[in-house]
Amino acid sequence: MFSQIEEYYRLEKLPHIWCPGCGHGIILGAMTRAIKELGYDQNKTVVVSGIGCSSRASGYLDFNTLHTTHGRALAFSTGIKMARPELKVFVVMGDGDCTAIGGNHFIHAARRNIDLTAIVFNNNIYGMTGGQYSPMTPQAKKATTAPYGTIERSFDLSQLAIASGATFVGRGTAYHAKLLTQLIAKGARNKGFSVVEAISQCPTSYGRKNKPGDPAEMIKLQKQQAVKVSAAARLTEEQMQGKFTIGVLHDTPAPEYTETYEQVIRRAQAKA
Amino acid sequence: MTEVKDLGVLMQGNEACAAGALAAGAKFFAGYPITPSTEVAEILAAELPKVGGKFIQMEDEIAGMAAVIGASLAGLKSITATSGPGFSLKQENLGFAIMTEVPCVVLNVQRGGPSTGVPTAPAQGDVMQARWGTHGDHPIITLAPASVKETFEATVKAFNLSEKFRIPVILLMDEVIGHMRERVQLPRAEEIEVVERKKPDVGPESYYAYKDDETGVPPMANFGDGYRYHVTGLVHDETGFPSNNPERIKKFLDRLHNKLADNADEIIMVDETEMEDAEIVIFAYGSVGRSAKKAVKELRKKGIKAGLFRPITIWPFPVERLKQRLGGVKALVVPEMNMGQLVGEVERVAAGKVPVIPLNRYDGELITPAEIVAKVQEVL
């Protein structure tokens, strides 16, 4: 299995730092399988990451890799993509990285519809710093900084992405790894800003304070709570309580930023 | 045929900066509007696409700095422009560019501070921030031009130094220089020296992105050119991957600093006026340097042996150059549009052997030649 995607890894950098039971390795596997399917040239592919557990992924991958500052991965990626639009750019972020400190960059990358594929490893917690609540920690769940349960409402990342202008939005989980591969490939093929929310589990930082905390139970919960988009359409709001949809949530093409900028160049040069 | 005399053009400092960036080969600008630097963004928004370059107005100052680094990694000479409040926000990724050795130019047209301060008045309050604004021990190059023409030249130089030494270069102007108009004759394209970053001369299989080639500045491959490597803001060894090894940490940080220290002569530029027999030295930079030049002229008329030591490169601080000039000097007068920032560095060099007298103004007004003359006369 791994032999099929081995070429995309810097093998000497493995094993990775992720804890036993963490879902991130599965998501990274899905991402590299998608790239395999897409047949992208490694020299023309860039992986940019922010800061946190998920963002260590860039170091393990044999592409042009950039491990940036916290929350800023999309802003760095915007510069890369504008400079060389022919490069395929994948952006790996965590939920805190993407939606808290990086929230502004996220909505504006979506608004511009710049051709980046953002993969948000959502484990509902700040893992690397030891389990503080993120904007995607479900309300009432505990964290080291929410010892009585968080009172904050959590973001719906997909709704946020759609409302901000992303042209492709998908959601998968570590349990639904095959679907995740398909979604990432579809997102990359979309000429525009694509968001794939990859639900992961963090038994170490999230699981220690909340139930279920056991990795196997956590991944089972992903299976139980996930409802395919097609099936969800037949369910009432009540029936969807405590569940979430997986699959392609949004796929609406729109003019892409760097392509439109090429027109700006042509207009400016015609005028000059 | 009658010869048409080239009278040059009437130009603002900010315009000269944009022109200098284009002359140096800049192909990318990302930034956020802020007074008094906005003209640079406006001009480059119009001019960059004409030369196939790209301009983007980002969602904030932080993103502007990040996008500039991304574009530079992908091979484009890149610049951003800001003022004090924006410069504060840029510090995070400025440190990233220093750490990852990604060339770029950051223009800060200083205004009064702290905080939002006085947006349309000049100041020199960001001098220490330019040096120490981002966290950790780090090297930096900062140039402070004093005229519109010099702004053009300093901008070209900023790109050249940045590309050569793989370090962000800060152009520290002030509202006076940014908005003042002067008649300038810009050099022709063929007269301008343009430096390109050093590319690897080995194949991808033997390329280590941060390996010293004895010059202290590793060759830089652009993303997409077939050299796949890792870039991180974590302390890294010559392979580019993070390291906690104390020896490697020290080796890396030493190289980062030594690449400037070993090339100080090339980086440090100083303009000296009447320094040969000067007994009173005025140390001034940026727009204050102009007033100081006029003051020297006035003082000489009065028979006072005054001279001007005007660093164009303020960081690294011209320690050796200034030291060499202290023989026979009775006093150093340091006018600054702040409460005393670079004067501390002057004092370190003077080391108590020559009295250092500050002259400060921080009310949003430029220090006048008359004020400098009066201070010198008071000292004598």
Interface residues (C-beta under 8 A of the other chain):
Chain A: R10 K13 Q42 N43 K44 V46 V48 S58 G59 D62 F63 N64 T65 L66 H67 T68 T69 R72 A75 F76 S77 T78 G79 I80 K81 M82 A83 R84 E86 L87 N104 H105 I107 H108 Y261 V264 I265 R267 A268 Q269 K271 A272
Chain B: K27 F28 A30 A46 P49 K50 G52 K54 I56 M58 E59 D60 I62 A63 G64 A66 A67 V68 I69 G70 A71 S72 L73 A74 G75 L76 S78 E92 N93 F96 F223 G224 D225 G226 R228 Y229 H230 V231 T232 G233 L234 F241 P242
